[in-house]
């Protein structure tokens, strides 16, 4: 009983550290990049989506270095499924309309499909080939270039086609400006404060990742279950909690709301695209980085090949086809993704696959 309580306390500590650390590091990193002279459209296209995926990246990096490949792969693949099937699904189901630019949304969905296909095609004998790792990294480079071009067009006022869940397509997502990013005045004190925030945020992220990995392994050992089960449920859901708080207008309490508003590093209107970007980065960056850190061909367990990758591809198709064919978003897309996520949890809990 003591070990279970200890594991729960460590899990709670991991959730707090990763949530606070990712927000703090993301907010301070974007400000430091602006201080260095990077245009805001470059920061919005590169640093912001990277910071949003920092928790999964940190855990995958650490777990792969410790040869906990099931945890590392689960942080990436199950994280993508949870972002799409839970956070983005709830975002589309909200009463207030979710708005995205059609061209960017469809291109990013196509990129995510390409990443899913790469993982499925280049896993041999249960391991991701070096060719597959290279292709995923090439897709990451393409993602960065595409994001930079999109943000440049948004900042330049280039006309783009907005689509919305309420059918009113005349309110495009808010672009990155000095006002929406809420940058403080530049000075020595603010510079040191934000540099300290980056360091503190990364330290908290490292502690949180270690705590989550420890709790997942402990629960697996205590229950005699596979590690992939806990990576796909507790860990991925824990990473998704701060995003759900954003989607649901900060239901975690006034303290988190004040902190999240102060440390916001992306405009609220861009949340649907940021959730999609985070899912892409999990596959195109966290997964290949795990392979490089592991220094061998990365094992992709049967459970991830059977459940996570196919389901991620199906959800992406659900998100892609209506904007591509009908030029709009629908709330039923969120409902379908949420139902698929429910089936995913049921499969993971009731029918776990061997080799995970």
N, C-alpha and C positions, 0 to 999 in steps of 0.2 A: 504493500500500500504506500509506503514511504517513497519508493522508487517512482511509482505512478504520479504521486503528488509532485515530486521533484521534476519529473519530465513535463508535467503540465505547467509548472512555474517557469521552467526554462523555455517552453514553447511560448508562453505569454511574454516573457522577456524578449524573445526573438521577434515576435510580432511588433512590439513597441519600438525596438531598436531599428528594425528595417523600415518601418513606416516613418519614424522621425528622421532617421538617417538619410533616407532617399529624398525626402522633401527638403531637408536642410542642405544636403549636398547639391541637389538639383537647383535650388534657388540661388545659392551662393556661386555655383559654377557658371550659371548663365550671366550673372552680374559681372563676374571676373572676366569672362570672355568679352562682354561688351566694353569693359574697362580697357582691355587690350586693343580695342579698336575694331573688333569684328562686327560687321553689319548685323543688325537684328535679324534680317532674313536668313543669314548664315547660321546664327545661333538657333533660330526657330527650326531650321531644317536639319540640323545635326545634333546639337547639344541637348535640346529639349527631349526628342524621342529617346536618345541614349540614356538620359537621366531617368526617364520614366521606367525604363527596363533595368535600371541598376540593381534592384533586389535580386531578380532572377540571374543576372550576369554575375553578381558577387557570389551567390550560392553555388552556381554552376562552376565557377572558377575554383572556389575553395574545395568543393566536393570532388571535382575531377583530380585536383592536386593530391587529395587523400585517397584516390582510387575508389571513391564512392560513386561509381559511374551511374548507378541507378538513380541516385539522388540528383546528380548533375543533369542527366538527361530528363528526368522528371521535372526539374525546375524549368527547363526550356519548353518541353513539349506540353506537359500538363498546364504550364503557365499560359501558353497560347490558347489552349482549349478553354481555360477558365476566363481569360480576357474576352474571348469572343462569345462563349456560351453563357456567361454570367454578367460581367460588367457591361459589355457592349449591348447585349440583349436587353438588360434592364434600362440602359440608356435610350434605346429605341422605343421602349414601352412607356416612357415617362409622358405625362400629360403635355408638358412643354415640348415643342417640336425639336427634333434633332436635325441639324442642317450640316451638309457637307458639300464640297465641290465635286460634281459628278465625275469629271475627268480624273482628278486625283484619286478619288475613292475607287474607281474601277481599276485604275492602274495598280494601286496598292493591293487590291484583292487579287489581281492577276499575278502579282509578284509573290504573294503568299501561297497561291496555288502552285507556282513554280517551285517554291521552297519545299512544299509538301511532296511534290512529285520527285524532287531530287532525293529526298530522304528515302522514299519508297524504292526508287530505282537503284540506288547505290548502296544499299545495305546487303552485304553478302555474308553468309554464315553468321548472321546476327551482328555484324559489325559494319560501321559506316566506312566506306572506302576513302582513300585519300583523294580520289577524283571527286567524290561527292562533297568532301570537306572543302575542296578548292572551289567547286561550283557555288556552294553556299556562301563562301566569302566573296565571290564575284557578285552574287546577288546582293550582298550587303553593300558593296561599293555602288552598285546600280541604285540601290535604295537611297543612299546618301545623295548621289547626284540628282536623282529625281526629286527628293525633298528640297534640295537647295533651289532647283529650278522653280518648283511650285511656290516656295516662299518668296523668291525674287519676283515672280509674276504678281503675287498677291501684294507685295510692297510697292510694286511699280504701277499698280492699278490696272493691270491687264484684265480684260473682261473674262470671267469664268462662269460656268453654268452651275448655280447652286440648286440642290435638290433637298427636299425636306419630307419629314414624316406626316406633315399636315397638308401637303400639297402646295403650300405657298412658297414658291421658289424665288422670292425677291429679297431674301435676307441672307447674304453669304456669311460664312463663318468669319469671325473677327480675326484680323491679321495681327502679326506681332509688331507692336510699336512701343516706344518708351513709356507711354501711358499704361498700356495693358500689362507690361512686364513690371511696372512700378519700381523702377530702378531708383535707389537713393542718390543723393548728390555725391559726386566723385570727390574723394579726399583721402588723406593718409589713414585716418581713423576708420572710415568705411572700408577702405581697401584691406586693412589688416583684419577687420572684423569679418569680412566675407571670406578672406583666405582661411581664417580660423574656422569659419563655418564649413568650408569644403573639407578640411582635415577632420573636424569633429564628425561630420556626416559620414565620411568614409570609415572612420573608426567604429561608429555605431553600426554601420552596415556590416562590417566585418564581424562584429560581436553578434549581431542578429543572425547572420548567415550560419555562424558556428552553432548558435543555440538551436536554430531550426533543424540543422543537420543532426545534431545530437538527439533532439527530441524525436525526430523521425526514426532514427536507428533504434532508440530505446523502446519506442512503441512497437516497432517491428520485432525486436527480440523478446519483449514481454509477452506479446500475443502470438508469437510463432508465425507471423505473416510476412509477406514480401515487402521490401522497402518501397517498391513502386506504389503500393497501395497508399502509403502515407505521403509520398511525394505528390501523388495525384489528388489528394484530398486536403489534409490539414495544411501542408506547405503551400500549395497553389492557392487555396482559399485564403490563407493568411496574407499572401502577397496581394490578393485582389481586394481585401478589405478597405484600404485607403481609397482605391479607385471607386468602389461602391459608395463610399462616403461622399465622394465628389458627385457621383451620379444622383444620389438621393439627397443632395444638399446638406451634407455633413450631419448625419443623424447620430454620430458617435458622441456628441456632447459639445458644450460651448468651448471647452479648452482646446479640443482638436480643431474646431471651426476657426477659432482665432489664429491658431498656429498655421493651419492650412491656407487661410486667406493671406496671412503675412508672408508665407513661403511659397505662394503660387508662382510657378515659373512658366505657365502657359495660359492663354486666354480661355475662359470657360467654354466659349462657343466651339473651341477646337477639340473638346474632349472625345467625341466619337472617332475622329481621325487619329488622335493620340493613342486610343485603345487599340486601334488597328495597327498603328506603327509599332506599338510595344509587342504585339503578337508576332509581327514580322521579324523584329530584332531578336526575339527568343529563338527563332529558327535559324536566321542567317548570321547571327553573331554569337549568342550564348552557346549554341550547339557546336560550331566549329572551334570556338575558343576552348570549350571543354575537351575536344579532341586534341588540340595542341598542348593543353596542360597535362593531359593523360599520357602524351608522348607515344601513343600507339593508336591503332584503329579503335575508334570509340564504340564500345558495345551498345547496341540499341535493343533493349529487351523485347521479347515477343509481345508483352502487354502493350508497349508503346507502338509497336508496328501494327498491332491488331485493332487497337482502340483509338489512341491519340491522333496519329497522323491521318487515318481515314476520316475521323470525325471532324478534325480541323479542316480538311479539304471540303467536306460536305457543308459545314457552316459557312465557309468562304463562298461556296457556290450560291448558297441561300442569300448571302449578302450581296453578291455580285450581279446576279441575273436581273432583278427588277431595275436597278439603276441603269444597267446596260441596255435592256430591252424596252422598258417602260419610262425611263428617265425620271424616276422618283424613288424615294424610300417608303416603306410601309411598316407599320407597327407589327404586323403579323410576322415580319422577318425576325423581330426580336423574340416573339412568342415561339416560333419554330426553333430558334437557336437555344432558347431556354429549355424547351422540351428535350431537345437533343442532349443538352448538358445533363438533364435529369437521367436520361437513359445511360449516359456515360458513367455517371456516379454509380448507378445501379450495377452496371457491368463490372466496374472496378471493384466494388464492394462484394458482390455476390459471385462473380465468375472471374477472379484474377487469373492471369495466364502465368505459366511457368517461365523460368528463366529471367525473372525480374529482380 
